[in-house]
Amino acid sequence: MPAGWRLLRVPTRGPAMRAALARVPWWTVPGVLAVLVVVAGWLPLPELRTLAGTTVPVLGFVLAVTVLAGMCATAGLFEAAGALAVRLARGSRLALWSTTVVLATVCTVVLSLDTTAVLLTPVVIAAGRRAGVAVAPLALTVVALANTASLLLPVSNLTNLLAENDFRAAGLSYLAVMWAPALAVLLVTVLVLALLHRRSLAGRFEAAAQADVADRFLLRWCTAVMVLVALGFLAQLPAWAVATGGVLLLGIGLLVRWTPVPLGEFVPWRMLIAVAGLFVLVQAAQTHGLHTLLAGFAGSGDSGGALARFAAAGAVTGNVIDNLPAFLALAPLADSADRLATLLVSVNAGPIILPWGSLATLLWWQQVRRHGGEVDRWWTVIRQGLVLAPLVVAAGVGATLLAR
């Protein structure tokens, strides 16, 4: 047989087929399946355009904010912020962790969960290294709070922005409905994390000497750019536009200082392809009856039992297919303020078990791997989520019932 034909031959035996499949990059699978779904016509073009209108700005924001994080690292912002956190802790491990909790909460509430995952993770990793303490508990605290602290304001999570329109249509204020479950979820998250990581929080550390700043002008420029970015997010300008503007402004500073920027390393194109493919697949499933299937799973009604059932449906669906598609799929079943609040609790705070349950978790993992965050296996994240998710969702639903 000619050599060319041998290259084209498809393995037919079991071990050979498994070996061939093992060599297929994981991120190509959702993308390829999504293309097949569109080509086959299983997702009509009008629905594809509607989906693109919802998700393209999200993916654009993820692209821009990830590149921005890489440029901030190049400018030395994360190292400087980590050194500041160590100084504020004054040698106390508990104080360093508490600083992480405050920063992660404020960053998530004001700037969104994805921003926390991308920008704060390298800061706490740098702080932990400088203090000579275990980095993993700090990084795991960030990923937990990036998800569970994302309930208080509409800007904290894209699902909140989508739900805000429904609250307004019902004549309700988002904050008036969500403040109680948001605070309950946050309080339980902090308490559970403190118990899970209690051994790492005891004792003191030897504060490291202050490191020299390589380029003070660039650090100041980067800090000013990030302040402008934060103000843009607070003003509720389009998140993708704010992050893109930050990339352009910071790029000017790096160019002025002739600082090389490996942009190719910062672009999370594998993740973007996988997430975009997942969005298409879920929307196609919704078109072909997923809504009906979920209706039987999620139930109806506003009683305590009904809301608990709806919360379980939201948390399970969010972990399996990602929280944003889960919200879009279950939103038609949230026909009251209590059910909508329950849905937000379940799809924001619940999908912290499986890694693809939240885009913020995937972004966090990318930063952990890039900066050496001492979390080598997904099982560490899954184990924390298995303990945390049921408790915080239950707390959020309970607060929703009490605040009626």
Secondary structure as UniProt FT lines:
FT   HELIX           3..8
FT   HELIX           14..22
FT   TURN            26..27
FT   HELIX           28..39
FT   TURN            40..41
FT   HELIX           45..75
FT   HELIX           77..89
FT   TURN            90..91
FT   HELIX           93..111
FT   HELIX           113..115
FT   HELIX           116..120
FT   HELIX           121..131
FT   HELIX           136..148
FT   TURN            149..151
FT   HELIX           154..156
FT   HELIX           158..169
FT   TURN            170..171
FT   HELIX           174..196
FT   HELIX           198..201
FT   HELIX           216..234
FT   TURN            235..236
FT   HELIX           239..256
FT   TURN            257..258
FT   HELIX           263..266
FT   HELIX           269..285
FT   HELIX           286..290
FT   HELIX           291..298
FT   HELIX           304..321
FT   HELIX           323..330
FT   HELIX           331..333
FT   HELIX           337..349
FT   HELIX           355..357
FT   HELIX           359..371
FT   HELIX           378..402
//
